[in-house]
Amino acid sequence: MAQLEIIGAERSTYTRIVRMACEEKGVAYDLKQAPPHSPEASAIHPFGRIPSMRHGDVTLCESKAIAAYVDRTFDGPKLFPDDPAVLAACEQWVSLLNTVIDPVMFRTYLINYFFPKGPDGQPDRTAIEGVLPAMRKQAEILDKAVARTGYLAGDGFSYADIHLMPILHSVRRFPEGGEIVSASPHLTAYYTRHSARPSFQNTAPPPN
């Protein structure tokens, strides 16, 4: 069988999600380093985003589509549960992470640290302070969600958890985000437990 190729960047959250999916399945892959809008990324993704995937004659973009393909093509632990109710819960959390939590925690809070646009090249404190109430509310919701079983969906590690872990990793690196996660005991225990997984350890982005 042809080697799976992931086109993306080590520091990309969504690239890490796909790599974690491969690691959880025990699927060997080649990571072809490519930033967004590069010729390599644009050759597969119509909007030049990362990650994308090439597997023989099959090309795909978007992390969920790639992870679903990997889950259905290769043997190994199921990333998308078979049980309809648990699968629906997994899909529900992936949607919430993409449409509600990522725009707040990553696209607003973290982006202001990664690409500061405030005075003198510093993070925009007004934007950061403005998003903290929403982050606290979202952390409370996640804390309650993982309190029962230690997972977002059902009683096993799924694609929903793969999707959340890289976000938590980045949020915890900065002062307010670290304090918010630390104030959520179940979420902290969840992160501590799953950050020890080989899939998480093996895909850690290089230190800044």
Buried (B, 14 or more C-beta within 10 A) or exposed (E): EEEBBBBBBEEBBBBBBBBBBBBBBEBEBEBBEBEBEBEBBBBBBEEBBBBBBBBEEEBBBBBBEBBBBBBEEBEBEBBBBEEEEBBEBBBEBBEBBBEEBBBBBBEBBBBBBEEBEEEEEEBBEEBBEEBBEBBBEBBBBBBEBBBEEBBBBBEBBBBBBBBBBBBBBBBBEBEBBEEBBEEBEBBBBBBEEBBEBEBBEEBEBEEE
